Amino acid sequence: MAVAEDPSGEGVAPAAVTPADPAAPAPLGVVRTPTGNAEVDARLERLADADHLPADGHIEVYEDVHRGLREALTALDARPAPAPMPSYNNRS
């Protein structure tokens, strides 16, 4: 790391920090709003793992999240349907 003279004369101060490598992985800062479904929310949080991977590593995360979301939707479809609401429209 390069150093520059400290104007106070009390030693040396770090020189201007060079910008990070623009090709390095960086978070996108996408806000994920909770859905209220813990399983779905956990899968969506997994997307943050892609923030720290190079682009060629994103596909594995995306496929894992997609698989998990499909499983969650399939589980919802497999649930028994709720009982129908009683009809109070009893006209004689």
C-alpha positions as CSV (number, residue, x, y, z in Angstrom):
1,M,0.0,0.0,0.0
2,A,1.4,3.4,-1.0
3,V,1.7,6.0,1.7
4,A,1.8,9.8,1.6
5,E,3.3,12.2,4.0
6,D,0.9,13.3,6.7
7,P,0.6,17.1,6.5
8,S,0.6,17.3,10.3
9,G,4.1,16.0,10.3
10,E,3.2,13.3,12.8
11,G,4.0,10.4,10.5
12,V,2.6,9.0,7.3
13,A,-1.0,8.7,6.2
14,P,-2.4,6.1,3.7
15,A,-2.5,7.3,0.2
16,A,-5.8,7.5,-1.7
17,V,-7.3,4.0,-1.8
18,T,-7.4,2.6,-5.2
19,P,-10.9,1.7,-6.3
20,A,-11.9,-1.9,-6.1
21,D,-11.6,-4.1,-9.1
22,P,-14.7,-3.3,-11.2
23,A,-14.9,-6.9,-12.3
24,A,-15.0,-8.2,-8.7
25,P,-18.3,-9.5,-7.3
26,A,-20.3,-6.7,-5.7
27,P,-23.8,-6.7,-4.1
28,L,-26.5,-5.3,-6.3
29,G,-28.4,-3.8,-3.3
30,V,-31.7,-5.3,-4.4
31,V,-34.2,-5.1,-1.5
32,R,-36.1,-8.3,-0.9
33,T,-39.5,-7.7,0.6
34,P,-40.7,-10.5,2.9
35,T,-43.7,-12.5,1.6
36,G,-44.9,-13.8,4.9
37,N,-44.2,-17.4,3.9
38,A,-41.0,-18.5,5.8
39,E,-40.0,-21.1,3.2
40,V,-40.3,-18.7,0.3
41,D,-38.6,-15.9,2.3
42,A,-35.6,-18.2,3.1
43,R,-35.3,-19.1,-0.6
44,L,-35.3,-15.4,-1.6
45,E,-32.7,-14.6,1.0
46,R,-30.5,-17.3,-0.7
47,L,-30.3,-14.9,-3.7
48,A,-28.0,-12.7,-1.6
49,D,-25.4,-15.5,-1.9
50,A,-25.0,-14.5,-5.6
51,D,-23.7,-11.1,-4.5
52,H,-20.4,-12.5,-3.5
53,L,-19.8,-14.8,-6.5
54,P,-18.5,-14.1,-9.9
55,A,-21.1,-14.1,-12.6
56,D,-20.4,-17.7,-13.7
57,G,-21.3,-18.8,-10.1
58,H,-24.8,-17.1,-10.2
59,I,-26.5,-19.9,-12.2
60,E,-26.0,-22.4,-9.3
61,V,-27.6,-20.1,-6.8
62,Y,-30.5,-19.1,-9.2
63,E,-31.2,-22.8,-10.0
64,D,-31.2,-23.7,-6.3
65,V,-33.6,-20.8,-5.5
66,H,-35.8,-21.7,-8.5
67,R,-36.0,-25.4,-7.5
68,G,-36.9,-24.4,-3.9
69,L,-39.6,-22.0,-5.0
70,R,-41.1,-24.7,-7.3
71,E,-41.1,-27.1,-4.4
72,A,-42.8,-24.6,-2.2
73,L,-45.5,-24.0,-4.8
74,T,-46.0,-27.7,-5.4
75,A,-46.4,-28.2,-1.6
76,L,-49.1,-25.5,-1.6
77,D,-50.9,-27.3,-4.5
78,A,-50.7,-30.6,-2.6
79,R,-52.5,-29.1,0.5
80,P,-56.2,-30.1,0.8
81,A,-58.5,-27.3,-0.3
82,P,-60.1,-25.4,2.6
83,A,-63.7,-26.3,3.4
84,P,-66.2,-24.1,1.5
85,M,-67.7,-21.2,3.4
86,P,-71.3,-21.9,4.5
87,S,-74.0,-20.3,2.5
88,Y,-76.2,-17.9,4.5
89,N,-78.4,-17.3,1.5
90,N,-81.4,-19.4,2.7
91,R,-84.4,-17.9,1.0
92,S,-87.7,-19.8,1.3
